[in-house]
Amino acid sequence: MIRRLQRTDIENVADIWLETNIKAHDFISEQYWRGNFDAVKEMLTQAEVYIYEDESGIQGFIGLNGDHIEGIFVRRKVQSTGIGRQLLDFVKKRKQKMSLTVYQKNTRAIKFYQREKFCIQSEGLDEDTGEREYVMKWMG
């Protein structure tokens, strides 16, 4: 089931955010993600966030800021089971267009977004990490 984030979900969702970022972005210091943990928990309360929950609990979420996807995060043990696609399909029904940024070294995510009809529009540099990134867009 996909539903809107509730305040009681914040700790669980923030833990998924941390675990997933550390694993997916091993080219960035783990300390960077840990250092942003509290700020992210605060941002979650202000963003448009949808969670995927099953009988085992919260398994993933997607965060949006307007038409910009801030990220899709799925627990490692259930990645590649369709949860990310379900979350993305859920928001595609609510948006005419969307954009996102993704690190160039995160080739798994780039392939996922390309399969989901996102196209690379430009590239740039994440000033906080020094890593190259792509801006990708989807038009409904």
One Martini backbone bead per residue (centre of mass of N, CA, C, O) as a GRO file, in nm:
protein
  140
    1MET     BB    1   0.098   0.036   0.020
    2ILE     BB    2   0.018   0.375  -0.053
    3ARG     BB    3   0.116   0.665   0.141
    4ARG     BB    4   0.122   0.919   0.341
    5LEU     BB    5   0.308   1.079   0.543
    6GLN     BB    6   0.377   1.053   0.887
    7ARG     BB    7   0.512   1.152   1.176
    8THR     BB    8   0.555   0.847   1.281
    9ASP     BB    9   0.760   0.781   1.022
   10ILE     BB   10   1.032   0.936   1.033
   11GLU     BB   11   1.243   0.742   1.154
   12ASN     BB   12   1.211   0.513   0.949
   13VAL     BB   13   1.266   0.681   0.693
   14ALA     BB   14   1.545   0.793   0.776
   15ASP     BB   15   1.681   0.515   0.789
   16ILE     BB   16   1.645   0.450   0.491
   17TRP     BB   17   1.799   0.691   0.382
   18LEU     BB   18   2.071   0.620   0.508
   19GLU     BB   19   2.118   0.329   0.412
   20THR     BB   20   2.089   0.390   0.105
   21ASN     BB   21   2.308   0.607   0.069
   22ILE     BB   22   2.552   0.448   0.165
   23LYS     BB   23   2.524   0.222  -0.051
   24ALA     BB   24   2.481   0.392  -0.328
   25HIS     BB   25   2.724   0.609  -0.211
   26ASP     BB   26   3.038   0.496  -0.175
   27PHE     BB   27   3.179   0.775  -0.297
   28ILE     BB   28   3.069   0.881  -0.022
   29SER     BB   29   3.086   0.976   0.278
   30GLU     BB   30   2.924   0.864   0.552
   31GLN     BB   31   2.941   1.132   0.713
   32TYR     BB   32   2.766   1.302   0.529
   33TRP     BB   33   2.498   1.155   0.589
   34ARG     BB   34   2.505   1.176   0.899
   35GLY     BB   35   2.524   1.498   0.898
   36ASN     BB   36   2.216   1.509   0.748
   37PHE     BB   37   1.997   1.360   0.914
   38ASP     BB   38   1.842   1.587   1.075
   39ALA     BB   39   1.768   1.762   0.830
   40VAL     BB   40   1.598   1.546   0.686
   41LYS     BB   41   1.384   1.507   0.901
   42GLU     BB   42   1.278   1.795   0.868
   43MET     BB   43   1.215   1.788   0.558
   44LEU     BB   44   1.000   1.561   0.563
   45THR     BB   45   0.775   1.746   0.697
   46GLN     BB   46   0.777   1.948   0.419
   47ALA     BB   47   0.722   1.728   0.224
   48GLU     BB   48   0.634   1.516  -0.041
   49VAL     BB   49   0.538   1.198   0.096
   50TYR     BB   50   0.565   0.851   0.000
   51ILE     BB   51   0.471   0.531   0.113
   52TYR     BB   52   0.575   0.192   0.144
   53GLU     BB   53   0.354  -0.065   0.268
   54ASP     BB   54   0.355  -0.358   0.460
   55GLU     BB   55   0.337  -0.614   0.687
   56SER     BB   56   0.650  -0.524   0.769
   57GLY     BB   57   0.629  -0.227   0.668
   58ILE     BB   58   0.843   0.004   0.579
   59GLN     BB   59   1.017  -0.003   0.245
   60GLY     BB   60   0.950   0.295   0.124
   61PHE     BB   61   1.021   0.611  -0.067
   62ILE     BB   62   0.897   0.935  -0.185
   63GLY     BB   63   1.034   1.258  -0.272
   64LEU     BB   64   0.890   1.592  -0.300
   65ASN     BB   65   0.940   1.914  -0.487
   66GLY     BB   66   0.699   1.933  -0.651
   67ASP     BB   67   0.848   1.825  -0.963
   68HIS     BB   68   1.076   1.716  -0.766
   69ILE     BB   69   1.283   1.453  -0.712
   70GLU     BB   70   1.463   1.370  -0.426
   71GLY     BB   71   1.372   1.056  -0.393
   72ILE     BB   72   1.433   0.698  -0.392
   73PHE     BB   73   1.363   0.463  -0.122
   74VAL     BB   74   1.488   0.127  -0.056
   75ARG     BB   75   1.522  -0.135   0.097
   76ARG     BB   76   1.765  -0.355   0.042
   77LYS     BB   77   1.600  -0.635   0.078
   78VAL     BB   78   1.370  -0.499  -0.154
   79GLN     BB   79   1.523  -0.463  -0.391
   80SER     BB   80   1.407  -0.539  -0.706
   81THR     BB   81   1.058  -0.566  -0.652
   82GLY     BB   82   0.893  -0.278  -0.750
   83ILE     BB   83   0.871  -0.035  -0.551
   84GLY     BB   84   0.990   0.203  -0.708
   85ARG     BB   85   0.790   0.186  -0.943
   86GLN     BB   86   0.532   0.227  -0.777
   87LEU     BB   87   0.605   0.507  -0.672
   88LEU     BB   88   0.642   0.640  -0.948
   89ASP     BB   89   0.361   0.578  -1.064
   90PHE     BB   90   0.203   0.731  -0.849
   91VAL     BB   91   0.323   1.021  -0.929
   92LYS     BB   92   0.263   1.021  -1.236
   93LYS     BB   93  -0.054   1.056  -1.184
   94ARG     BB   94   0.008   1.365  -1.046
   95LYS     BB   95   0.200   1.439  -1.290
   96GLN     BB   96   0.329   1.593  -1.589
   97LYS     BB   97   0.614   1.647  -1.455
   98MET     BB   98   0.971   1.561  -1.400
   99SER     BB   99   1.255   1.583  -1.179
  100LEU     BB  100   1.615   1.510  -1.136
  101THR     BB  101   1.896   1.403  -0.945
  102VAL     BB  102   2.208   1.224  -1.037
  103TYR     BB  103   2.466   1.043  -0.995
  104GLN     BB  104   2.693   0.927  -1.222
  105LYS     BB  105   2.788   0.675  -1.035
  106ASN     BB  106   2.469   0.589  -1.033
  107THR     BB  107   2.392   0.360  -1.258
  108ARG     BB  108   2.144   0.216  -1.149
  109ALA     BB  109   1.958   0.466  -1.139
  110ILE     BB  110   1.982   0.557  -1.430
  111LYS     BB  111   1.861   0.301  -1.556
  112PHE     BB  112   1.591   0.318  -1.415
  113TYR     BB  113   1.503   0.599  -1.527
  114GLN     BB  114   1.525   0.526  -1.826
  115ARG     BB  115   1.309   0.299  -1.814
  116GLU     BB  116   1.103   0.543  -1.701
  117LYS     BB  117   1.150   0.793  -1.918
  118PHE     BB  118   1.409   0.934  -1.851
  119CYS     BB  119   1.608   1.224  -1.934
  120ILE     BB  120   1.893   1.366  -2.012
  121GLN     BB  121   1.968   1.724  -1.989
  122SER     BB  122   2.210   1.753  -1.774
  123GLU     BB  123   2.514   1.874  -1.619
  124GLY     BB  124   2.693   1.868  -1.297
  125LEU     BB  125   2.765   1.999  -0.964
  126ASP     BB  126   2.800   1.900  -0.640
  127GLU     BB  127   2.905   2.110  -0.400
  128ASP     BB  128   2.900   1.925  -0.138
  129THR     BB  129   3.065   1.662  -0.286
  130GLY     BB  130   3.199   1.692  -0.590
  131GLU     BB  131   2.987   1.560  -0.771
  132ARG     BB  132   2.864   1.436  -1.047
  133GLU     BB  133   2.557   1.527  -1.233
  134TYR     BB  134   2.224   1.468  -1.329
  135VAL     BB  135   1.959   1.587  -1.522
  136MET     BB  136   1.626   1.462  -1.513
  137LYS     BB  137   1.339   1.394  -1.736
  138TRP     BB  138   0.972   1.397  -1.732
  139MET     BB  139   0.696   1.340  -1.965
  140GLY     BB  140   0.350   1.256  -1.959
   0.00000   0.00000   0.00000
